[in-house]
Amino acid sequence: MMREEIKEIPVYMFLGFLESGKTTFANETLIDRGFTEGEPALLLVCEEGVEEYDVEYLKSKNIFVEYLEEEDVNTDHLLDLQDKYKPTRVLIEYNGTWKMDKLFGIRVPKGWTVVQVITFVDATTFDVYMANMKSIMMENLATADMIIFNRCDENTRKAEYRRSIKAVNRRAQVIFENKDGLAEVDDEELELPYDMDKPVIELEEEDFGIWYIDSCDNPDKYVGKKIVFKAMVHRPSAYGPKEFVPGRFAMTCCADDIAFIGFKCYYQGANHLKDRQWVMVTGTIDKEYYPEFEGEGPVIKATKVELCEPAAEELVYFN
């Protein structure tokens, strides 16, 4: 007997707090851009905002809208919706205040595969949410493939927001839109505090954060470059005897959000290193594919790793 092939059903998730722009984007995507191409699609809406969906019009386009309460997010109900509508794709406008494992922690219908997560942020309220709902906000940002800041103006601290997000989610694409909904072109190139034209990049202690962000965004620019820098040792349990992460603790979005950042490093004597030792690393920058980030990123191939004194300041910043 031949096994029945399970057809993949792509799932697109829209995250963000109330009035962050999720519904507007979904409406524009579904209607103006003809995203579903007439095939049956299921739109699951987990909160009702100011802007609403024209349910009957969407139905005429073969797009079926279902509003879910928190108790509706369970395996049986999702299976019932799959059987009822038989969608070829699913869009979920998720409630920004619900925990992500509410959805990711349950069994979903066969074939449902999350292919893109987009988080929407109202730039005018970002600081307020970060101050009062920090853990939920960070969860929305850390799981996203794309982050769209809307309602931006001349007071929006774009560079600061972008660098902070890259520290916790370096694979995410970050986009800023003005109040007219148009993406703003950022022609400002990050000013580097070190000389890229020198034979060796000698990184000052305080410049680790800038180097990390720029090399994440532009790995090709650094391939083949020699570098010397001070860092703290971290040896993940899954790493081999010749692998470790030289990194630094960095302040991300606020004083209470500290993340360890760094790149994988290959070094013959890595198995002799211990967590939280301070080392001076000399090596060459290369790049390789990171499955967890679904793309290529920098790696260090070290020729020398020497124990050294701790950095004057344990934390690094992104400015």
Secondary structure, 3 states (H helix, E strand, C coil): CCCCCCCCEEEEEEECCCCCCHHHHHHHHHHHCCCCCCCCEEEEECCCCCCCCCHHHHHHCCEEEEECCHHHCCHHHHHHHHHHHCCCEEEEECCCCCCCHHHHCCCCCCCEEEEEEEEEEECCCHHHHHHHCHHHHHHHHHCCCEEEEEEECCCCCHHHHHHHHHHHCCCCEEEEEECCCCECCCCCCCCCCCCCCCCEEECCHHHHHHHHHHHHHCHHHHCCCEEEEEEEEECCCCCCCCEEEEEEEEECCCCCCEEEEECCEECCCHHHCCCCCEEEEEEEEEEEEEHHHCEEEEEEEEEEEEECCCCCCCEECCC
